[in-house]
Amino acid sequence: MPSPPELDSTDRAILRLLQKDAALSLAAIAAEVGLTPTPCWKRIRRMETAGIITGRVTLLDPAKVGLPLSVFVALEIGDHSAGWIEAFAKTVSEMPEVLECWRMGGDVDYLLRVAVEDMPAYDAFYRRLTATVPGLRNVTSRFAMERVKASTALPI
């Protein structure tokens, strides 16, 4: 696998702008970083091809779209086989409530970030998760009371 291209200060400036607002026009980005549109576009395209830029999305307010309850679900598992890991990854990737799934080091094997409309919806998710995923030793749910900070922008 080839190593990603080196990022110079102009690349990083472009990335900071795109992280803040991916809807910025190419002309606006180019002007902000001191380039003309064509070389700016080439840099963006190179970073997309290299997998540095993986997509462009619109961020939503969960509460305003009916998903105000955020739950962090810690999973301890009893099976660490490659087959189990593959099946688990497929299962959680098909659960739309799961926004993120992290394999962890330490006393928890996986950490899920889940968004649901209310406690009955979480209970239905929990029941589906525990019925679908074999080998769970412990499932611990932590309910967020307030989101103090949220950002998708990496500190580059």
Secondary structure in CASP SS format (residue, H / E / C, confidence):
PFRMAT SS
TARGET T0000
AUTHOR 0000-0000-0000
METHOD secondary structure of the structure
MODEL  1
M C 1.00
P C 1.00
S C 1.00
P C 1.00
P C 1.00
E C 1.00
L C 1.00
D C 1.00
S H 1.00
T H 1.00
D H 1.00
R H 1.00
A H 1.00
I H 1.00
L H 1.00
R H 1.00
L H 1.00
L H 1.00
Q H 1.00
K H 1.00
D C 1.00
A C 1.00
A C 1.00
L C 1.00
S C 1.00
L H 1.00
A H 1.00
A H 1.00
I H 1.00
A H 1.00
A H 1.00
E H 1.00
V H 1.00
G C 1.00
L C 1.00
T C 1.00
P H 1.00
T H 1.00
P H 1.00
C H 1.00
W H 1.00
K H 1.00
R H 1.00
I H 1.00
R H 1.00
R H 1.00
M H 1.00
E H 1.00
T H 1.00
A C 1.00
G C 1.00
I C 1.00
I C 1.00
T C 1.00
G C 1.00
R C 1.00
V C 1.00
T C 1.00
L C 1.00
L C 1.00
D C 1.00
P C 1.00
A H 1.00
K H 1.00
V H 1.00
G C 1.00
L C 1.00
P C 1.00
L E 1.00
S E 1.00
V E 1.00
F E 1.00
V E 1.00
A E 1.00
L E 1.00
E E 1.00
I E 1.00
G C 1.00
D C 1.00
H C 1.00
S C 1.00
A H 1.00
G H 1.00
W H 1.00
I H 1.00
E H 1.00
A H 1.00
F H 1.00
A H 1.00
K H 1.00
T H 1.00
V H 1.00
S H 1.00
E C 1.00
M C 1.00
P C 1.00
E C 1.00
V E 1.00
L E 1.00
E E 1.00
C E 1.00
W E 1.00
R E 1.00
M C 1.00
G C 1.00
G C 1.00
D C 1.00
V C 1.00
D C 1.00
Y E 1.00
L E 1.00
L E 1.00
R E 1.00
V E 1.00
A E 1.00
V E 1.00
E C 1.00
D C 1.00
M H 1.00
P H 1.00
A H 1.00
Y H 1.00
D H 1.00
A H 1.00
F H 1.00
Y H 1.00
R H 1.00
R H 1.00
L H 1.00
T H 1.00
A H 1.00
T H 1.00
V C 1.00
P C 1.00
G C 1.00
L E 1.00
R E 1.00
N E 1.00
V E 1.00
T E 1.00
S E 1.00
R E 1.00
F E 1.00
A C 1.00
M C 1.00
E C 1.00
R C 1.00
V C 1.00
K C 1.00
A C 1.00
S C 1.00
T C 1.00
A C 1.00
L C 1.00
P C 1.00
I C 1.00
END
